[in-house]
Amino acid sequence: MKRLLIIGCGDIARRTIPLLAGHYRLYALVRNATRSTGLREQGVTPVIGDLDSRKQLSKIAGLADVVLHLAPPPNTGTGDNRTRHLLAALSQGTLPKRLIYISTSGVYGDSGGAYVDETRPVRPRTARAQRRVDAEQQIRRWARRNGVHATILRVPGIYAAERLPLERIRSSTPALDAAEDGYTNHIHADDLARIIVAALQRGKPNRVYHASGDGEMKMGDYFDIVADAYRLPRPPRISRAEAQRVLPESLLSFVNESRRLVNGRMKRELGVRLRYSTVMDLLK
């Protein structure tokens, strides 16, 4: 049975593990031993190590045939040293055959609401997106150099029943006026887990895929339909100029970017059929 190593054991990893169990011998890199019990109960062997410390990663050298890299970059800088440390450790032993990296659609920056496919050049506008571009480039160079089959999934906003912006809506955080609002993209967390498995099975070498749903929705409309579904007041609307003054930087990075992801490559090449084509499929 092939061995699969998970890097980054958050919500998406927990949703993906049941789909992999029985098909792979599963391992997971964890920083804290307290996470080990829950993983063992899912049939996963924990490996203690920290991506921020290259010295702690010697245990993963030659461990896996497949690597699933879901760990985010550091919170500062424009480069991703965590991915650099990971690739250096993987290079010390027998190389994996496959590596899947979960990136973000934020690497495109603002597209002015245009339709965007995987051939569009990346133009990151934030340091967070620049770190993702750095990770992608590291992985693609490393994979080509070493003959590893790498697949990159660019992911938009993730939602699920427990991952809706209810606190933002309850706090009356404003959204943009409809005339100035931008398009946003979403993927259900369970669908993302299924896309990851499809990429493991059918992803092409050194290929990028949009792991995105079908909806075309502006950000304020997204907040409105969630508010309506939970019978909450809709968020107030403000101008873009006012948003620059009152919204925190963490929200402005999303408000200031607009694009519509095309997901045809994902459907054609990975054979994915979405269970939640749009957010309304969950809310209704």
PyRosetta script that sets phi, psi and omega in degrees:
from pyrosetta import init, pose_from_sequence

init()
pose = pose_from_sequence("MKRLLIIGCGDIARRTIPLLAGHYRLYALVRNATRSTGLREQGVTPVIGDLDSRKQLSKIAGLADVVLHLAPPPNTGTGDNRTRHLLAALSQGTLPKRLIYISTSGVYGDSGGAYVDETRPVRPRTARAQRRVDAEQQIRRWARRNGVHATILRVPGIYAAERLPLERIRSSTPALDAAEDGYTNHIHADDLARIIVAALQRGKPNRVYHASGDGEMKMGDYFDIVADAYRLPRPPRISRAEAQRVLPESLLSFVNESRRLVNGRMKRELGVRLRYSTVMDLLK")
pose.set_psi(1, 134.2)
pose.set_omega(1, -179.4)
pose.set_phi(2, -68.5)
pose.set_psi(2, 150.4)
pose.set_omega(2, -178.9)
pose.set_phi(3, -103.0)
pose.set_psi(3, 131.3)
pose.set_omega(3, -177.6)
pose.set_phi(4, -121.6)
pose.set_psi(4, 128.1)
pose.set_omega(4, -179.2)
pose.set_phi(5, -108.1)
pose.set_psi(5, 125.6)
pose.set_omega(5, 178.5)
pose.set_phi(6, -99.5)
pose.set_psi(6, 127.5)
pose.set_omega(6, 176.4)
pose.set_phi(7, -111.9)
pose.set_psi(7, 109.9)
pose.set_omega(7, -177.2)
pose.set_phi(8, 100.7)
pose.set_psi(8, 96.8)
pose.set_omega(8, -171.3)
pose.set_phi(9, -106.4)
pose.set_psi(9, 56.6)
pose.set_omega(9, 176.3)
pose.set_phi(10, -90.0)
pose.set_psi(10, -155.6)
pose.set_omega(10, -175.1)
pose.set_phi(11, -59.6)
pose.set_psi(11, -44.5)
pose.set_omega(11, -176.5)
pose.set_phi(12, -67.1)
pose.set_psi(12, -39.0)
pose.set_omega(12, 176.2)
pose.set_phi(13, -61.0)
pose.set_psi(13, -44.0)
pose.set_omega(13, -179.4)
pose.set_phi(14, -62.8)
pose.set_psi(14, -31.9)
pose.set_omega(14, 177.5)
pose.set_phi(15, -77.5)
pose.set_psi(15, -26.8)
pose.set_omega(15, -177.0)
pose.set_phi(16, -84.0)
pose.set_psi(16, -32.4)
pose.set_omega(16, -175.4)
pose.set_phi(17, -54.1)
pose.set_psi(17, -46.4)
pose.set_omega(17, 179.7)
pose.set_phi(18, -61.2)
pose.set_psi(18, -26.6)
pose.set_omega(18, 179.3)
pose.set_phi(19, -77.7)
pose.set_psi(19, -20.7)
pose.set_omega(19, -178.2)
pose.set_phi(20, -96.5)
pose.set_psi(20, -25.3)
pose.set_omega(20, -176.4)
pose.set_phi(21, -58.6)
pose.set_psi(21, 135.8)
pose.set_omega(21, -178.2)
pose.set_phi(22, 90.4)
pose.set_psi(22, -16.9)
pose.set_omega(22, 178.2)
pose.set_phi(23, -106.3)
pose.set_psi(23, -24.2)
pose.set_omega(23, -179.9)
pose.set_phi(24, -137.3)
pose.set_psi(24, 155.7)
pose.set_omega(24, 165.3)
pose.set_phi(25, -85.6)
pose.set_psi(25, 117.4)
pose.set_omega(25, -167.3)
pose.set_phi(26, -98.7)
pose.set_psi(26, 136.1)
pose.set_omega(26, 173.6)
pose.set_phi(27, -129.5)
pose.set_psi(27, 155.9)
pose.set_omega(27, 178.3)
pose.set_phi(28, -144.4)
pose.set_psi(28, 133.1)
pose.set_omega(28, 175.8)
pose.set_phi(29, -82.4)
pose.set_psi(29, 125.0)
pose.set_omega(29, 179.4)
pose.set_phi(30, -131.4)
pose.set_psi(30, 143.2)
pose.set_omega(30, 178.5)
pose.set_phi(31, -81.9)
pose.set_psi(31, -31.7)
pose.set_omega(31, -172.9)
pose.set_phi(32, -116.4)
pose.set_psi(32, 126.1)
pose.set_omega(32, -177.9)
pose.set_phi(33, -63.6)
pose.set_psi(33, -19.4)
pose.set_omega(33, 179.7)
pose.set_phi(34, -66.1)
pose.set_psi(34, -19.8)
pose.set_omega(34, 177.4)
pose.set_phi(35, -78.2)
pose.set_psi(35, -10.9)
pose.set_omega(35, -170.5)
pose.set_phi(36, -66.0)
pose.set_psi(36, -39.1)
pose.set_omega(36, -174.8)
pose.set_phi(37, -60.0)
pose.set_psi(37, -48.9)
pose.set_omega(37, 179.8)
pose.set_phi(38, -61.0)
pose.set_psi(38, -38.5)
pose.set_omega(38, 178.9)
pose.set_phi(39, -67.8)
pose.set_psi(39, -43.0)
pose.set_omega(39, 179.0)
pose.set_phi(40, -60.7)
pose.set_psi(40, -36.0)
pose.set_omega(40, 178.2)
pose.set_phi(41, -64.8)
pose.set_psi(41, -25.0)
pose.set_omega(41, 176.7)
pose.set_phi(42, -90.8)
pose.set_psi(42, 4.6)
pose.set_omega(42, 179.7)
pose.set_phi(43, 83.6)
pose.set_psi(43, 21.5)
pose.set_omega(43, -177.9)
pose.set_phi(44, -108.9)
pose.set_psi(44, 134.1)
pose.set_omega(44, 176.4)
pose.set_phi(45, -88.7)
pose.set_psi(45, 116.3)
pose.set_omega(45, -180.0)
pose.set_phi(46, -77.2)
pose.set_psi(46, 145.0)
pose.set_omega(46, 175.1)
pose.set_phi(47, -124.9)
pose.set_psi(47, 118.5)
pose.set_omega(47, -176.6)
pose.set_phi(48, -78.2)
pose.set_psi(48, 126.4)
pose.set_omega(48, 179.1)
pose.set_phi(49, -178.1)
pose.set_psi(49, 159.9)
pose.set_omega(49, -175.7)
pose.set_phi(50, -127.6)
pose.set_psi(50, 123.8)
pose.set_omega(50, 179.9)
pose.set_phi(51, -63.6)
pose.set_psi(51, -20.6)
pose.set_omega(51, 178.6)
pose.set_phi(52, -79.3)
pose.set_psi(52, -7.1)
pose.set_omega(52, 179.3)
pose.set_phi(53, -127.6)
pose.set_psi(53, 104.3)
pose.set_omega(53, -177.3)
pose.set_phi(54, -59.0)
pose.set_psi(54, -31.7)
pose.set_omega(54, -177.8)
pose.set_phi(55, -65.4)
pose.set_psi(55, -24.5)
pose.set_omega(55, -176.5)
pose.set_phi(56, -85.5)
pose.set_psi(56, 0.7)
pose.set_omega(56, -172.2)
pose.set_phi(57, -102.6)
pose.set_psi(57, 8.0)
pose.set_omega(57, -176.4)
pose.set_phi(58, -62.1)
pose.set_psi(58, -27.3)
pose.set_omega(58, -177.2)
pose.set_phi(59, -66.2)
pose.set_psi(59, -22.9)
pose.set_omega(59, -175.5)
pose.set_phi(60, -90.9)
pose.set_psi(60, -5.9)
pose.set_omega(60, 179.4)
pose.set_phi(61, -63.1)
pose.set_psi(61, 123.2)
pose.set_omega(61, 178.3)
pose.set_phi(62, 71.5)
pose.set_psi(62, 8.7)
pose.set_omega(62, -174.1)
pose.set_phi(63, -75.4)
pose.set_psi(63, -38.5)
pose.set_omega(63, -165.6)
pose.set_phi(64, -123.4)
pose.set_psi(64, 149.8)
pose.set_omega(64, 170.6)
pose.set_phi(65, -83.7)
pose.set_psi(65, -28.4)
pose.set_omega(65, -177.0)
pose.set_phi(66, -134.2)
pose.set_psi(66, 138.2)
pose.set_omega(66, 177.0)
pose.set_phi(67, -121.9)
pose.set_psi(67, 130.1)
pose.set_omega(67, 176.1)
pose.set_phi(68, -111.1)
pose.set_psi(68, 107.6)
pose.set_omega(68, -171.8)
pose.set_phi(69, -101.8)
pose.set_psi(69, 100.4)
pose.set_omega(69, 179.4)
pose.set_phi(70, -111.4)
pose.set_psi(70, 2.8)
pose.set_omega(70, -175.1)
pose.set_phi(71, -74.7)
pose.set_psi(71, 137.0)
pose.set_omega(71, 178.1)
pose.set_phi(72, -74.7)
pose.set_psi(72, 160.7)
pose.set_omega(72, 174.5)
pose.set_phi(73, -69.8)
pose.set_psi(73, 174.1)
pose.set_omega(73, 173.2)
pose.set_phi(74, -62.2)
pose.set_psi(74, 168.9)
pose.set_omega(74, -177.8)
pose.set_phi(75, -86.8)
pose.set_psi(75, -5.4)
pose.set_omega(75, -178.2)
pose.set_phi(76, -132.8)
pose.set_psi(76, 163.4)
pose.set_omega(76, 177.1)
pose.set_phi(77, 85.1)
pose.set_psi(77, 179.3)
pose.set_omega(77, 178.8)
pose.set_phi(78, -112.2)
pose.set_psi(78, -2.3)
pose.set_omega(78, 178.5)
pose.set_phi(79, -117.8)
pose.set_psi(79, 162.7)
pose.set_omega(79, -179.1)
pose.set_phi(80, -111.4)
pose.set_psi(80, 92.5)
pose.set_omega(80, 179.0)
pose.set_phi(81, -70.7)
pose.set_psi(81, -24.0)
pose.set_omega(81, 178.5)
pose.set_phi(82, -63.9)
pose.set_psi(82, -45.2)
pose.set_omega(82, 176.8)
pose.set_phi(83, -65.6)
pose.set_psi(83, -37.1)
pose.set_omega(83, 178.0)
pose.set_phi(84, -61.5)
pose.set_psi(84, -44.1)
pose.set_omega(84, 178.6)
pose.set_phi(85, -65.1)
pose.set_psi(85, -40.6)
pose.set_omega(85, 179.9)
pose.set_phi(86, -61.3)
pose.set_psi(86, -48.9)
pose.set_omega(86, -177.4)
pose.set_phi(87, -65.5)
pose.set_psi(87, -36.0)
pose.set_omega(87, 177.3)
pose.set_phi(88, -64.1)
pose.set_psi(88, -41.3)
pose.set_omega(88, 179.0)
pose.set_phi(89, -66.5)
pose.set_psi(89, -42.8)
pose.set_omega(89, 179.8)
pose.set_phi(90, -63.9)
pose.set_psi(90, -26.5)
pose.set_omega(90, -177.7)
pose.set_phi(91, -77.9)
pose.set_psi(91, -10.3)
pose.set_omega(91, -175.8)
pose.set_phi(92, -81.4)
pose.set_psi(92, -18.3)
pose.set_omega(92, 179.8)
pose.set_phi(93, -125.6)
pose.set_psi(93, -160.1)
pose.set_omega(93, 174.7)
pose.set_phi(94, -61.4)
pose.set_psi(94, 126.3)
pose.set_omega(94, -174.4)
pose.set_phi(95, -69.8)
pose.set_psi(95, 147.6)
pose.set_omega(95, 172.9)
pose.set_phi(96, -68.3)
pose.set_psi(96, 157.5)
pose.set_omega(96, 177.3)
pose.set_phi(97, -81.6)
pose.set_psi(97, -33.9)
pose.set_omega(97, -175.9)
pose.set_phi(98, -134.3)
pose.set_psi(98, 149.9)
pose.set_omega(98, 171.5)
pose.set_phi(99, -142.3)
pose.set_psi(99, 129.2)
pose.set_omega(99, 176.5)
pose.set_phi(100, -111.2)
pose.set_psi(100, 128.0)
pose.set_omega(100, 178.5)
pose.set_phi(101, -117.5)
pose.set_psi(101, 131.2)
pose.set_omega(101, 178.7)
pose.set_phi(102, -95.6)
pose.set_psi(102, 108.0)
pose.set_omega(102, -178.8)
pose.set_phi(103, -106.3)
pose.set_psi(103, -159.0)
pose.set_omega(103, -176.4)
pose.set_phi(104, -135.5)
pose.set_psi(104, 150.1)
pose.set_omega(104, 175.0)
pose.set_phi(105, -71.9)
pose.set_psi(105, -9.7)
pose.set_omega(105, 177.1)
pose.set_phi(106, -63.3)
pose.set_psi(106, -12.2)
pose.set_omega(106, 179.6)
pose.set_phi(107, -64.5)
pose.set_psi(107, -19.2)
pose.set_omega(107, -179.1)
pose.set_phi(108, -81.7)
pose.set_psi(108, -16.6)
pose.set_omega(108, -174.5)
pose.set_phi(109, 68.4)
pose.set_psi(109, -150.9)
pose.set_omega(109, -178.9)
pose.set_phi(110, -88.2)
pose.set_psi(110, 126.9)
pose.set_omega(110, 178.4)
pose.set_phi(111, -111.2)
pose.set_psi(111, 10.1)
pose.set_omega(111, 177.7)
pose.set_phi(112, 63.9)
pose.set_psi(112, 26.5)
pose.set_omega(112, 180.0)
pose.set_phi(113, 83.4)
pose.set_psi(113, 3.4)
pose.set_omega(113, -178.2)
pose.set_phi(114, -71.6)
pose.set_psi(114, 158.9)
pose.set_omega(114, 172.9)
pose.set_phi(115, -73.6)
pose.set_psi(115, 136.2)
pose.set_omega(115, -173.7)
pose.set_phi(116, -126.8)
pose.set_psi(116, 123.8)
pose.set_omega(116, 171.8)
pose.set_phi(117, -109.5)
pose.set_psi(117, -177.9)
pose.set_omega(117, -172.1)
pose.set_phi(118, -71.3)
pose.set_psi(118, -9.0)
pose.set_omega(118, 179.1)
pose.set_phi(119, -87.5)
pose.set_psi(119, -7.2)
pose.set_omega(119, -178.4)
pose.set_phi(120, -68.8)
pose.set_psi(120, 133.1)
pose.set_omega(120, 178.3)
pose.set_phi(121, -62.2)
pose.set_psi(121, 145.5)
pose.set_omega(121, 177.8)
pose.set_phi(122, -78.3)
pose.set_psi(122, 141.9)
pose.set_omega(122, 177.2)
pose.set_phi(123, -143.2)
pose.set_psi(123, 70.9)
pose.set_omega(123, -176.2)
pose.set_phi(124, -64.2)
pose.set_psi(124, 137.6)
pose.set_omega(124, -179.0)
pose.set_phi(125, -105.7)
pose.set_psi(125, -15.2)
pose.set_omega(125, -178.2)
pose.set_phi(126, -118.4)
pose.set_psi(126, 158.3)
pose.set_omega(126, 177.4)
pose.set_phi(127, -62.0)
pose.set_psi(127, -35.0)
pose.set_omega(127, 179.0)
pose.set_phi(128, -61.1)
pose.set_psi(128, -44.6)
pose.set_omega(128, 179.2)
pose.set_phi(129, -69.9)
pose.set_psi(129, -34.3)
pose.set_omega(129, 177.5)
pose.set_phi(130, -63.1)
pose.set_psi(130, -36.9)
pose.set_omega(130, 177.9)
pose.set_phi(131, -65.8)
pose.set_psi(131, -35.6)
pose.set_omega(131, 177.0)
pose.set_phi(132, -68.0)
pose.set_psi(132, -41.2)
pose.set_omega(132, 177.0)
pose.set_phi(133, -61.6)
pose.set_psi(133, -42.1)
pose.set_omega(133, 178.3)
pose.set_phi(134, -59.9)
pose.set_psi(134, -43.9)
pose.set_omega(134, 179.1)
pose.set_phi(135, -62.5)
pose.set_psi(135, -44.7)
pose.set_omega(135, 178.9)
pose.set_phi(136, -58.4)
pose.set_psi(136, -46.8)
pose.set_omega(136, -176.9)
pose.set_phi(137, -65.2)
pose.set_psi(137, -40.8)
pose.set_omega(137, 176.4)
pose.set_phi(138, -57.9)
pose.set_psi(138, -47.0)
pose.set_omega(138, -176.2)
pose.set_phi(139, -65.2)
pose.set_psi(139, -43.2)
pose.set_omega(139, -176.8)
pose.set_phi(140, -67.1)
pose.set_psi(140, -40.9)
pose.set_omega(140, 177.9)
pose.set_phi(141, -65.0)
pose.set_psi(141, -46.1)
pose.set_omega(141, -179.3)
pose.set_phi(142, -62.3)
pose.set_psi(142, -42.2)
pose.set_omega(142, -178.6)
pose.set_phi(143, -65.5)
pose.set_psi(143, -44.1)
pose.set_omega(143, 178.8)
pose.set_phi(144, -63.8)
pose.set_psi(144, -41.3)
pose.set_omega(144, -176.9)
pose.set_phi(145, -66.8)
pose.set_psi(145, -33.8)
pose.set_omega(145, -173.8)
pose.set_phi(146, -107.7)
pose.set_psi(146, 2.9)
pose.set_omega(146, 179.0)
pose.set_phi(147, 69.3)
pose.set_psi(147, 29.1)
pose.set_omega(147, 178.3)
pose.set_phi(148, -92.3)
pose.set_psi(148, 139.9)
pose.set_omega(148, -178.9)
pose.set_phi(149, -83.9)
pose.set_psi(149, 98.3)
pose.set_omega(149, -176.3)
pose.set_phi(150, -104.7)
pose.set_psi(150, 141.6)
pose.set_omega(150, 175.9)
pose.set_phi(151, -131.8)
pose.set_psi(151, 134.4)
pose.set_omega(151, 179.8)
pose.set_phi(152, -114.4)
pose.set_psi(152, 126.0)
pose.set_omega(152, 176.2)
pose.set_phi(153, -106.0)
pose.set_psi(153, 117.9)
pose.set_omega(153, 176.8)
pose.set_phi(154, -93.8)
pose.set_psi(154, 119.1)
pose.set_omega(154, -167.7)
pose.set_phi(155, -112.5)
pose.set_psi(155, 133.6)
pose.set_omega(155, 174.1)
pose.set_phi(156, -88.3)
pose.set_psi(156, -153.1)
pose.set_omega(156, -179.8)
pose.set_phi(157, -65.2)
pose.set_psi(157, 129.5)
pose.set_omega(157, -178.2)
pose.set_phi(158, -96.3)
pose.set_psi(158, 134.0)
pose.set_omega(158, 177.9)
pose.set_phi(159, -132.9)
pose.set_psi(159, 162.2)
pose.set_omega(159, 173.9)
pose.set_phi(160, -167.8)
pose.set_psi(160, 176.1)
pose.set_omega(160, -178.6)
pose.set_phi(161, -55.4)
pose.set_psi(161, -36.3)
pose.set_omega(161, -179.5)
pose.set_phi(162, -97.9)
pose.set_psi(162, 10.8)
pose.set_omega(162, -178.9)
pose.set_phi(163, -129.2)
pose.set_psi(163, 44.3)
pose.set_omega(163, 177.1)
pose.set_phi(164, -104.6)
pose.set_psi(164, 154.6)
pose.set_omega(164, -174.2)
pose.set_phi(165, -79.6)
pose.set_psi(165, 49.8)
pose.set_omega(165, -174.7)
pose.set_phi(166, -68.5)
pose.set_psi(166, -39.4)
pose.set_omega(166, -179.6)
pose.set_phi(167, -66.7)
pose.set_psi(167, -38.2)
pose.set_omega(167, 177.2)
pose.set_phi(168, -63.0)
pose.set_psi(168, -41.3)
pose.set_omega(168, -179.8)
pose.set_phi(169, -67.9)
pose.set_psi(169, -43.8)
pose.set_omega(169, -179.6)
pose.set_phi(170, -63.3)
pose.set_psi(170, -30.1)
pose.set_omega(170, 180.0)
pose.set_phi(171, -85.5)
pose.set_psi(171, 2.4)
pose.set_omega(171, 177.9)
pose.set_phi(172, 60.0)
pose.set_psi(172, 33.3)
pose.set_omega(172, 173.8)
pose.set_phi(173, -64.2)
pose.set_psi(173, 125.5)
pose.set_omega(173, -172.5)
pose.set_phi(174, -71.4)
pose.set_psi(174, 156.4)
pose.set_omega(174, 172.2)
pose.set_phi(175, -115.1)
pose.set_psi(175, 169.5)
pose.set_omega(175, -178.1)
pose.set_phi(176, -75.4)
pose.set_psi(176, 150.8)
pose.set_omega(176, 170.7)
pose.set_phi(177, -55.6)
pose.set_psi(177, 145.3)
pose.set_omega(177, -175.2)
pose.set_phi(178, -54.7)
pose.set_psi(178, -39.6)
pose.set_omega(178, -176.1)
pose.set_phi(179, -67.2)
pose.set_psi(179, -25.3)
pose.set_omega(179, -177.8)
pose.set_phi(180, -108.3)
pose.set_psi(180, -0.5)
pose.set_omega(180, -174.4)
pose.set_phi(181, -72.8)
pose.set_psi(181, 155.6)
pose.set_omega(181, 179.6)
pose.set_phi(182, -111.8)
pose.set_psi(182, 163.3)
pose.set_omega(182, 179.6)
pose.set_phi(183, -79.4)
pose.set_psi(183, 146.9)
pose.set_omega(183, 177.5)
pose.set_phi(184, -130.7)
pose.set_psi(184, 160.6)
pose.set_omega(184, -176.6)
pose.set_phi(185, -128.4)
pose.set_psi(185, 151.3)
pose.set_omega(185, -174.8)
pose.set_phi(186, -141.6)
pose.set_psi(186, 157.5)
pose.set_omega(186, 172.2)
pose.set_phi(187, -144.7)
pose.set_psi(187, 135.8)
pose.set_omega(187, 176.5)
pose.set_phi(188, -71.4)
pose.set_psi(188, 142.1)
pose.set_omega(188, -176.6)
pose.set_phi(189, -58.7)
pose.set_psi(189, -38.1)
pose.set_omega(189, 179.2)
pose.set_phi(190, -68.9)
pose.set_psi(190, -37.8)
pose.set_omega(190, 176.1)
pose.set_phi(191, -65.0)
pose.set_psi(191, -38.2)
pose.set_omega(191, 178.1)
pose.set_phi(192, -61.9)
pose.set_psi(192, -41.0)
pose.set_omega(192, 177.0)
pose.set_phi(193, -59.6)
pose.set_psi(193, -41.1)
pose.set_omega(193, -179.8)
pose.set_phi(194, -69.9)
pose.set_psi(194, -34.4)
pose.set_omega(194, 177.6)
pose.set_phi(195, -65.9)
pose.set_psi(195, -39.1)
pose.set_omega(195, 177.6)
pose.set_phi(196, -59.3)
pose.set_psi(196, -45.6)
pose.set_omega(196, 179.6)
pose.set_phi(197, -64.2)
pose.set_psi(197, -40.7)
pose.set_omega(197, 178.2)
pose.set_phi(198, -63.0)
pose.set_psi(198, -38.0)
pose.set_omega(198, 177.9)
pose.set_phi(199, -65.6)
pose.set_psi(199, -37.1)
pose.set_omega(199, 176.0)
pose.set_phi(200, -62.4)
pose.set_psi(200, -35.8)
pose.set_omega(200, -175.5)
pose.set_phi(201, -85.7)
pose.set_psi(201, -38.5)
pose.set_omega(201, -168.9)
pose.set_phi(202, -130.8)
pose.set_psi(202, 0.7)
pose.set_omega(202, -179.3)
pose.set_phi(203, -63.7)
pose.set_psi(203, 139.5)
pose.set_omega(203, 179.3)
pose.set_phi(204, -83.7)
pose.set_psi(204, 154.7)
pose.set_omega(204, -176.1)
pose.set_phi(205, -60.8)
pose.set_psi(205, 135.6)
pose.set_omega(205, 176.7)
pose.set_phi(206, 50.6)
pose.set_psi(206, 44.5)
pose.set_omega(206, -175.0)
pose.set_phi(207, -113.5)
pose.set_psi(207, 143.8)
pose.set_omega(207, 176.2)
pose.set_phi(208, -105.0)
pose.set_psi(208, 138.3)
pose.set_omega(208, 176.8)
pose.set_phi(209, -132.4)
pose.set_psi(209, 142.6)
pose.set_omega(209, 170.4)
pose.set_phi(210, -84.5)
pose.set_psi(210, 117.5)
pose.set_omega(210, 177.0)
pose.set_phi(211, -94.2)
pose.set_psi(211, 76.0)
pose.set_omega(211, -170.4)
pose.set_phi(212, -135.2)
pose.set_psi(212, 153.7)
pose.set_omega(212, 175.8)
pose.set_phi(213, -77.5)
pose.set_psi(213, -169.8)
pose.set_omega(213, -174.1)
pose.set_phi(214, -98.1)
pose.set_psi(214, -12.7)
pose.set_omega(214, -170.0)
pose.set_phi(215, -67.6)
pose.set_psi(215, 148.0)
pose.set_omega(215, 169.6)
pose.set_phi(216, -117.5)
pose.set_psi(216, 102.3)
pose.set_omega(216, -172.1)
pose.set_phi(217, -141.4)
pose.set_psi(217, 139.0)
pose.set_omega(217, 173.5)
pose.set_phi(218, -81.4)
pose.set_psi(218, 156.1)
pose.set_omega(218, -171.2)
pose.set_phi(219, -61.4)
pose.set_psi(219, -43.6)
pose.set_omega(219, 179.7)
pose.set_phi(220, -63.5)
pose.set_psi(220, -36.1)
pose.set_omega(220, 177.5)
pose.set_phi(221, -65.3)
pose.set_psi(221, -35.0)
pose.set_omega(221, 176.2)
pose.set_phi(222, -60.3)
pose.set_psi(222, -48.4)
pose.set_omega(222, 178.8)
pose.set_phi(223, -62.3)
pose.set_psi(223, -37.2)
pose.set_omega(223, -178.8)
pose.set_phi(224, -64.4)
pose.set_psi(224, -44.8)
pose.set_omega(224, -176.2)
pose.set_phi(225, -70.8)
pose.set_psi(225, -31.7)
pose.set_omega(225, 175.5)
pose.set_phi(226, -68.6)
pose.set_psi(226, -43.3)
pose.set_omega(226, 177.8)
pose.set_phi(227, -59.7)
pose.set_psi(227, -44.4)
pose.set_omega(227, -179.8)
pose.set_phi(228, -62.9)
pose.set_psi(228, -41.5)
pose.set_omega(228, -177.5)
pose.set_phi(229, -64.2)
pose.set_psi(229, -31.7)
pose.set_omega(229, -178.8)
pose.set_phi(230, -102.4)
pose.set_psi(230, 9.4)
pose.set_omega(230, 177.2)
pose.set_phi(231, 56.0)
pose.set_psi(231, 46.9)
pose.set_omega(231, 176.5)
pose.set_phi(232, -111.4)
pose.set_psi(232, 154.7)
pose.set_omega(232, 175.4)
pose.set_phi(233, -61.0)
pose.set_psi(233, 138.5)
pose.set_omega(233, 176.3)
pose.set_phi(234, -66.9)
pose.set_psi(234, 147.4)
pose.set_omega(234, 178.8)
pose.set_phi(235, -62.6)
pose.set_psi(235, 147.7)
pose.set_omega(235, 174.4)
pose.set_phi(236, -66.6)
pose.set_psi(236, 156.5)
pose.set_omega(236, 178.7)
pose.set_phi(237, -110.2)
pose.set_psi(237, 141.2)
pose.set_omega(237, 179.0)
pose.set_phi(238, -134.6)
pose.set_psi(238, 166.5)
pose.set_omega(238, 178.2)
pose.set_phi(239, -75.0)
pose.set_psi(239, 162.2)
pose.set_omega(239, 177.7)
pose.set_phi(240, -63.0)
pose.set_psi(240, -38.9)
pose.set_omega(240, 179.6)
pose.set_phi(241, -62.5)
pose.set_psi(241, -42.1)
pose.set_omega(241, 179.0)
pose.set_phi(242, -67.6)
pose.set_psi(242, -35.5)
pose.set_omega(242, 179.1)
pose.set_phi(243, -59.4)
pose.set_psi(243, -37.3)
pose.set_omega(243, 179.8)
pose.set_phi(244, -63.5)
pose.set_psi(244, -24.3)
pose.set_omega(244, -178.8)
pose.set_phi(245, -89.2)
pose.set_psi(245, -34.4)
pose.set_omega(245, -168.5)
pose.set_phi(246, -108.0)
pose.set_psi(246, -22.0)
pose.set_omega(246, -178.0)
pose.set_phi(247, -87.1)
pose.set_psi(247, 144.7)
pose.set_omega(247, 177.3)
pose.set_phi(248, -68.0)
pose.set_psi(248, 158.5)
pose.set_omega(248, -177.4)
pose.set_phi(249, -57.7)
pose.set_psi(249, -35.2)
pose.set_omega(249, -178.3)
pose.set_phi(250, -63.0)
pose.set_psi(250, -30.4)
pose.set_omega(250, 177.5)
pose.set_phi(251, -87.6)
pose.set_psi(251, -33.6)
pose.set_omega(251, -179.0)
pose.set_phi(252, -61.1)
pose.set_psi(252, -31.8)
pose.set_omega(252, -179.3)
pose.set_phi(253, -62.2)
pose.set_psi(253, -26.4)
pose.set_omega(253, 176.6)
pose.set_phi(254, -89.5)
pose.set_psi(254, -41.1)
pose.set_omega(254, -178.7)
pose.set_phi(255, -61.3)
pose.set_psi(255, -34.2)
pose.set_omega(255, -174.0)
pose.set_phi(256, -85.8)
pose.set_psi(256, 4.5)
pose.set_omega(256, 179.3)
pose.set_phi(257, -123.8)
pose.set_psi(257, 138.6)
pose.set_omega(257, -178.6)
pose.set_phi(258, -140.7)
pose.set_psi(258, 128.4)
pose.set_omega(258, 178.1)
pose.set_phi(259, -161.5)
pose.set_psi(259, 160.9)
pose.set_omega(259, 176.2)
pose.set_phi(260, -125.1)
pose.set_psi(260, 108.7)
pose.set_omega(260, -175.6)
pose.set_phi(261, -74.2)
pose.set_psi(261, 136.9)
pose.set_omega(261, 173.8)
pose.set_phi(262, -95.5)
pose.set_psi(262, 128.2)
pose.set_omega(262, -175.2)
pose.set_phi(263, -115.0)
pose.set_psi(263, 21.1)
pose.set_omega(263, -178.1)
pose.set_phi(264, -63.1)
pose.set_psi(264, -38.1)
pose.set_omega(264, 179.6)
pose.set_phi(265, -61.9)
pose.set_psi(265, -41.8)
pose.set_omega(265, 177.9)
pose.set_phi(266, -58.4)
pose.set_psi(266, -44.0)
pose.set_omega(266, -177.2)
pose.set_phi(267, -72.0)
pose.set_psi(267, -42.3)
pose.set_omega(267, -176.7)
pose.set_phi(268, -70.1)
pose.set_psi(268, -50.2)
pose.set_omega(268, -170.4)
pose.set_phi(269, -87.8)
pose.set_psi(269, -33.3)
pose.set_omega(269, -179.3)
pose.set_phi(270, -95.7)
pose.set_psi(270, -11.8)
pose.set_omega(270, 178.2)
pose.set_phi(271, 68.3)
pose.set_psi(271, 28.8)
pose.set_omega(271, -176.4)
pose.set_phi(272, -80.5)
pose.set_psi(272, 132.7)
pose.set_omega(272, 169.9)
pose.set_phi(273, -117.8)
pose.set_psi(273, 114.1)
pose.set_omega(273, -173.9)
pose.set_phi(274, -70.8)
pose.set_psi(274, 136.5)
pose.set_omega(274, 172.6)
pose.set_phi(275, -80.6)
pose.set_psi(275, -31.5)
pose.set_omega(275, 178.9)
pose.set_phi(276, -121.8)
pose.set_psi(276, 89.5)
pose.set_omega(276, -177.0)
pose.set_phi(277, -64.8)
pose.set_psi(277, -38.2)
pose.set_omega(277, 178.1)
pose.set_phi(278, -135.9)
pose.set_psi(278, 169.1)
pose.set_omega(278, 178.2)
pose.set_phi(279, -61.3)
pose.set_psi(279, -33.2)
pose.set_omega(279, -179.9)
pose.set_phi(280, -61.8)
pose.set_psi(280, -28.4)
pose.set_omega(280, 178.0)
pose.set_phi(281, -61.7)
pose.set_psi(281, -30.7)
pose.set_omega(281, 174.9)
pose.set_phi(282, -82.1)
pose.set_psi(282, -47.0)
pose.set_omega(282, -172.6)
pose.set_phi(283, -66.4)
pose.set_psi(283, -32.2)
pose.set_omega(283, -177.2)
pose.set_phi(284, -75.9)
pose.dump_pdb("model.pdb")
